[in-house]
Amino acid sequence: MLWVKSFHIVFIASWFAGLFYLPRIFVNLAMVAPGSVAERDRLLLMARKLMRFTTLLAVPAVALGLWLWAGYGIGWGPGNAWMHAKLALVLLALGYHHACSVMLRKLTAGTSQRSHVWFRWFNEVPVLLLLAIVVLVVVKPF
């Protein structure tokens, strides 16, 4: 079980690293001056590659988490309401990941109406999600 848990932690950390950086690229894309085609294309290439890599990291992160939850019974039984809250936050993280994918498609198509300030605030969401998830797992407050 410790191997599964170790790999789960590594994949979660890697997945969230991508979720931390991808919206930062969106900030830079929203700030590209009109006519800066080379800069825009370079940032879009970086964003597409990071999105693909981040998605590849999310799959084993979630699969290993499900293995720990279902296969080993972590978070089952009385006194484990923290796990329900954690699972809800994981679903929000997956929703955030999907939202990044949708935003990348809009940025690629040139149809995004979001400002760099909006993307800066959007960039803070995964930090708050990871903080809450780690606190739930370590402290198990309920």
N, C-alpha and C positions, 0 to 999 in steps of 0.2 A: 504494500500500500504506500510506503514512503516513496517509492520510485514514481508511482502514479501522481502522488501529491507534488513531488518535486517538479515533474514535467508540467503539471497543471500550472504551477506558480510561474515557471519560466515562460510558458506560452501566454499566460494572462499578462505578464509584464511586457512581453514583446508586442502583443496585440494592442495594449493600451499605449505603448510608445508610438505606434502608428496612428492611433486615434488622437494622441496629443499633437503630432506634427502635421497631419493632413490638413486640418483646418488652418494651420499657420500658413500653409501654401495657399489656401483659399484667400487669406488676408492679402498675401502678396499679389495674387491674381486680381483681386478687386482693386488693387492700387496701380496696376499696369496702365501706363499712359496710352491713350488711343494711338494706334499706329506702331506700337512696339511689338510687332508680330513675332520677332525672334524670342523676345523675353516671354511673351505669353505662351508660345509653343513650348519653350523649355520648361516653364512651370507646369503646364498641362501634362507634359510627358512625365515629369517627376510625380505629379499627383496621381496619374493613372497607374504608374508602376508601384507607388506606395499603397494605393488602394488595393491593388491585386495582391501584394505581399501581405498587407494587413488582414485581408480576407483569408488568405492561406494560414495565417497564424490564429485567427479566431476559431477556425474549425476544430483543430485539436484542443484548443483551450476549452471550448464548450464540451467536446466529446469526453475529455478527461474529467471535467467537472461532473458530467452526468455519470461517469463511471464511479467516481467517488461517492456521489449522492445515492445512486441506485445500487451499485455493486457492493459497496462497503457499508451502506446504511448511515453515512454521515449526515446528520441533521434530521434524523427520523425520531419520532417518539415525543413524549412530553418534555417541555423545557427547550424546545428547538424552534420556537417561532422566529428566531433570528434567521433561520434558513429560508423561511417563506419571504421575509423582507429582502434577503440577499438575492433570491431567485427573481423577485420583482425588479430589483436593480439591474440584474444581469439582462433581463428582457429589455429594460430601458437602454442599456449599453448596446445591445443588438439593434434596437431601433435607431439609436444614434449612428451606429455604423451604417445602417441602411440610408439614413438621412444624408450622410456624407456622400454615399454613392449617388443619390439623387442630385445633390448639389453639384457634384463633379460633372454629371451629365449636362446640367444647366450651364455650368461654366464653360464646358467644352462647346456647347451649342451657341454660347453667347447670349443666352436668355436670362441669366441670373440678374436680379434687380437688387441684390444684397450689397450693402456697403462694407468697406473694410472694418468699420467699427462694429457692425453687426457680427461679422465673422470673428472678431476679437472676443466678443462676449460668448459666442457659440463655442469657441475654443476652450472655454473654462468648464464646460459641462462634463467632459470625461474626467477631469481632475476631481470634481465633486463626487461623481459616481464611484471612482476608485477609492476615494477617501471613505465614503460611506460603506462600501463593500468590505474594505479591510477592517474597519471598526466593527462591523457586524460579525465578521469571522473571528477576530481576535478576542473582542470583549464579550461577545454573545450576550447583549444586554437584556434579552428577553427570550 
